[in-house]
Amino acid sequence: MSDAKTLTGGCQCGAVRFRVTGPVGRASICHCRMCQKAFGAFYAPLLAVTEASLEWTRGKPAHFQSSNHVRRGFCAACGTPLTYEAPDGPALAIGAFDRPAEIVPEIQFGTEGRLPYVDRLHELPARHTEEDVAASPFLSDIHSYQHPDHDTKTWPGPQGE
């Protein structure tokens, strides 16, 4: 995904927003244990933005120095993982982008830490949210306070929208 375009994103609560302009690097997935813990997930999907211009358009991430070489940025308000910052340049969490489906991973790193069941997740039974009859009462009354997948002049909006 090395074409030069503008990509936007931010954290779940909207306190931190960013804009990336210019050519981006390779999208990857890291399976190392440090990335698993930093993302609270099976792996960390990241997009290198070393050559691009990265601008924090609302707020800035807080940081945790996860090793002597890497620090990780996250939203101090909601905890969303945002950055992986190494000496060779920063990478941003793919899930934090407004249009993550457009960022396709090209390589996997740290595969020695890959959890043994990750390659079989697609074999698990699957259903859409609306098909979860047992959760229907819960879902029918849910109101999301998550920031929308686009820039807003202010946040939160009316009634969290």
Secondary structure as UniProt FT lines:
FT   STRAND          4..10
FT   STRAND          17..23
FT   STRAND          27..30
FT   HELIX           33..39
FT   STRAND          44..48
FT   STRAND          53..58
FT   STRAND          62..65
FT   STRAND          71..74
FT   TURN            76..78
FT   STRAND          81..86
FT   TURN            87..88
FT   STRAND          89..93
FT   HELIX           94..96
FT   HELIX           100..102
FT   STRAND          107..109
FT   HELIX           111..113
FT   TURN            116..117
FT   HELIX           118..123
FT   HELIX           129..131
FT   HELIX           133..135
FT   HELIX           136..140
FT   HELIX           158..160
//
